[in-house]
Amino acid sequence: MAIWYKPITLALCRQLDEGMHGKGSLMKTLGIQISEIGDDYLVATMPATVNHHNPIGMVHGGANVALAETVASYAANFVIDFDNYYCVGQEINANHLKASRNGLLTATAKPLHLGKRTSVWEVKITNAKGELCCVSRMTAAIVARARQNT
């Protein structure tokens, strides 16, 4: 049984990547794309290119964290009633386990906790060889949308 509030598609994810005003987003800048939707997980990819490197030639830890927060944030927003609520990252941590220099990085987000006010997501990032590069955990705050007077 799927955990998503309503059905989601890769096409919807591509639309969200364009940002609220259709002018792009960090996901577009970094090349992050949602690539798979499972019943209880979401997968995103990001190319490891020189544009993502730190000064010593490996993927910057911040790029890994941006990938982790992206996939966890998308997932967190897909499990709630997005018409009345939205999720924002409240806390994130990451353990960088193996350096990456090139190839495709793959991040898989799975929920550890789905509550009324927060959700907690575990994200595992692997490199093109399938080796674990980074493990992250993100807490998302669930925020009620402001009601408009009609």
KAGIDA-V830636 format. One record per residue. N is the residue number from 1. RES is the residue in three letters. PHI is phi in whole degrees, -180 to 180 (NA if undefined). PSI is psi in degrees with one decimal (none if undefined). D_FIRST is the distance of its C-alpha to the first C-alpha in whole Angstrom. Layout:
n = <N N>
res = <RES RES>
phi = <PHI PHI>
psi = <PSI PSI>
d_first = <D_FIRST D_FIRST>
//
This chain:
n = <1 2 3 4 5 6 7 8 9 10 11 12 13 14 15 16 17 18 19 20 21 22 23 24 25 26 27 28 29 30 31 32 33 34 35 36 37 38 39 40 41 42 43 44 45 46 47 48 49 50 51 52 53 54 55 56 57 58 59 60 61 62 63 64 65 66 67 68 69 70 71 72 73 74 75 76 77 78 79 80 81 82 83 84 85 86 87 88 89 90 91 92 93 94 95 96 97 98 99 100 101 102 103 104 105 106 107 108 109 110 111 112 113 114 115 116 117 118 119 120 121 122 123 124 125 126 127 128 129 130 131 132 133 134 135 136 137 138 139 140 141 142 143 144 145 146 147 148 149 150>
res = <MET ALA ILE TRP TYR LYS PRO ILE THR LEU ALA LEU CYS ARG GLN LEU ASP GLU GLY MET HIS GLY LYS GLY SER LEU MET LYS THR LEU GLY ILE GLN ILE SER GLU ILE GLY ASP ASP TYR LEU VAL ALA THR MET PRO ALA THR VAL ASN HIS HIS ASN PRO ILE GLY MET VAL HIS GLY GLY ALA ASN VAL ALA LEU ALA GLU THR VAL ALA SER TYR ALA ALA ASN PHE VAL ILE ASP PHE ASP ASN TYR TYR CYS VAL GLY GLN GLU ILE ASN ALA ASN HIS LEU LYS ALA SER ARG ASN GLY LEU LEU THR ALA THR ALA LYS PRO LEU HIS LEU GLY LYS ARG THR SER VAL TRP GLU VAL LYS ILE THR ASN ALA LYS GLY GLU LEU CYS CYS VAL SER ARG MET THR ALA ALA ILE VAL ALA ARG ALA ARG GLN ASN THR>
phi = <NA -73 -89 -72 -61 -145 -58 -124 -132 -65 -62 -62 -61 -62 -64 -65 -59 -77 84 -61 -108 71 -107 104 -163 -60 -59 -65 -60 -89 79 -81 -136 -71 -118 -154 -123 -104 -63 -139 -154 -133 -120 -130 -124 -149 -72 -92 -122 -61 -68 -101 -80 -87 -61 -98 93 -124 -56 -62 -57 -65 -68 -61 -67 -62 -63 -63 -68 -62 -67 -69 -68 -58 -60 -60 -75 -80 -94 -115 -77 -67 -70 -113 -141 -147 -113 -132 -65 -105 -156 -145 -136 -150 -112 -89 -103 -150 -71 -124 -124 -154 91 -101 -93 -124 -115 -117 -106 -133 -77 -103 -154 -124 -110 -79 -115 -145 -135 -125 -124 -99 -125 -113 -110 -119 -92 -63 -88 83 -84 -71 -104 -154 -123 -134 -135 -123 -101 -108 -88 -98 -115 -73 -71 -66 -81 -95 -74 -121>
psi = <130.5 146.1 -8.4 140.9 -41.3 164.3 139.3 155.2 162.6 -32.4 -40.6 -42.2 -42.5 -38.9 -43.3 -32.7 -24.5 -9.9 168.2 -32.8 10.2 20.2 10.6 -179.7 175.6 -34.4 -44.2 -43.8 -42.8 -8.5 23.9 131.7 137.6 128.2 -16.9 140.5 115.2 179.2 -33.6 25.4 160.5 139.7 136.8 153.4 157.6 131.1 138.1 102.8 173.0 -25.2 -16.4 0.6 154.0 177.8 -20.4 10.1 17.8 161.9 128.0 138.0 -34.0 -31.3 -40.8 -42.7 -39.0 -40.8 -46.4 -45.6 -34.2 -53.4 -36.8 -38.6 -42.9 -49.1 -44.8 -39.4 -24.5 -15.5 -2.1 168.6 93.2 -18.0 -27.6 -15.1 164.4 159.2 144.0 149.5 129.0 -34.4 142.8 144.3 161.7 139.9 116.7 116.0 -28.9 136.1 145.5 144.9 -34.0 177.5 -172.3 127.3 139.7 125.4 129.1 123.1 131.1 145.0 141.3 -26.8 131.4 97.8 -173.5 -29.5 -19.6 160.0 152.2 131.4 135.2 133.4 126.8 127.7 128.3 157.5 -175.2 -22.2 -0.1 10.1 139.5 121.1 -34.5 140.5 131.1 155.9 129.6 134.6 128.4 133.4 136.2 118.0 131.9 136.6 146.1 134.1 135.0 135.3 128.1 none>
d_first = <0 4 7 9 11 12 12 14 16 19 21 20 21 24 25 24 26 29 29 30 33 33 35 33 31 31 28 31 34 32 30 27 24 20 20 16 13 10 6 8 12 14 18 21 24 28 31 33 37 40 39 36 39 41 45 45 43 39 36 36 34 34 32 30 29 29 26 24 24 23 20 19 21 19 15 17 18 14 13 15 17 20 22 23 22 22 22 25 25 27 28 27 29 29 31 32 32 34 36 35 37 36 33 29 28 24 22 18 17 14 14 16 16 15 18 19 22 21 18 19 18 19 21 22 25 26 29 30 30 27 29 27 30 28 26 25 23 23 23 22 24 22 25 26 27 31 31 34 37 37>
//
